[in-house]
Amino acid sequence: MSSEQIATERTDTAHHHWDKLWQVDEGRADWLEPDPDVVVFAKSRFDASDRRALDLGCGVGRHALALAAIGFDTSAMDASPAGLGVLGDAA
């Protein structure tokens, strides 16, 4: 098996790993607070009149929620049903 095939398999199945992680409190614990640098950057862009945001691969939505709280029209996408469920409960 080539390294290209291995890399493809890992990225093609990564959402399974994250879906299992998001199903338990311990798995989500380190992923609930947004990165402060993301918040600072988002606020600077909001002030510059950019008002829409996409959190692609949002996981449990820590950044999507922070962006929405700033005032962005925020869309969030993820392949993990568990992550999206956590985000939906928090929204």
C-alpha positions in Angstrom: 0.0 0.0 0.0 1.4 3.4 -1.0 1.7 6.3 1.4 -0.9 8.1 -0.7 -3.4 5.3 -0.2 -2.7 5.3 3.6 -3.2 9.1 3.8 -6.5 8.8 1.9 -7.8 6.1 4.2 -6.9 8.1 7.2 -8.7 11.3 6.0 -11.6 9.3 4.6 -12.3 7.8 8.0 -11.3 10.5 10.4 -14.9 11.5 11.0 -15.5 8.1 12.6 -12.8 8.9 15.3 -14.3 12.3 16.0 -17.9 11.0 16.1 -16.9 8.6 18.9 -15.0 11.3 20.7 -17.9 13.8 20.6 -20.3 11.2 22.1 -18.8 11.4 25.6 -18.2 14.3 27.9 -14.5 13.4 28.3 -14.0 13.5 24.5 -15.6 16.9 24.2 -13.9 18.5 27.3 -10.9 20.0 25.5 -13.0 21.2 22.5 -15.7 23.4 24.1 -13.9 26.8 24.4 -13.0 28.7 21.2 -9.4 29.5 20.5 -8.9 33.1 21.7 -7.0 34.0 18.5 -10.0 32.9 16.4 -12.2 35.2 18.4 -9.9 38.2 18.1 -9.5 37.7 14.4 -13.3 37.2 13.9 -14.0 40.4 15.8 -11.6 42.3 13.6 -13.3 41.0 10.5 -16.8 41.7 11.8 -15.8 45.3 12.4 -14.6 45.4 8.7 -18.2 44.6 7.6 -17.7 40.9 6.9 -20.8 39.4 8.4 -21.0 35.7 7.2 -18.9 32.8 8.4 -18.6 29.1 7.7 -17.2 26.7 10.2 -16.3 23.7 8.1 -15.4 20.7 10.2 -17.0 22.4 13.2 -16.9 19.4 15.5 -19.0 20.4 18.6 -19.2 24.0 17.3 -17.0 25.9 19.7 -16.0 28.4 16.9 -19.4 28.4 15.2 -21.0 29.4 18.5 -18.4 32.1 19.2 -18.9 33.5 15.7 -22.6 33.6 16.1 -22.2 35.3 19.5 -20.2 38.0 17.8 -23.0 38.5 15.4 -22.0 36.6 12.3 -24.5 34.9 10.1 -22.9 31.5 10.8 -23.1 28.2 9.0 -21.5 25.1 10.4 -20.8 21.7 8.8 -19.3 18.4 10.0 -19.4 14.8 9.1 -19.9 13.8 12.7 -23.6 13.4 13.7 -22.6 13.4 17.4 -20.7 16.7 17.0 -23.6 18.3 15.2 -25.9 17.1 17.9 -23.8 18.8 20.6 -23.8 22.0 18.6 -27.6 21.8 18.1 -28.1 21.4 21.8 -25.9 24.4 22.6 -27.4 26.7 19.9 
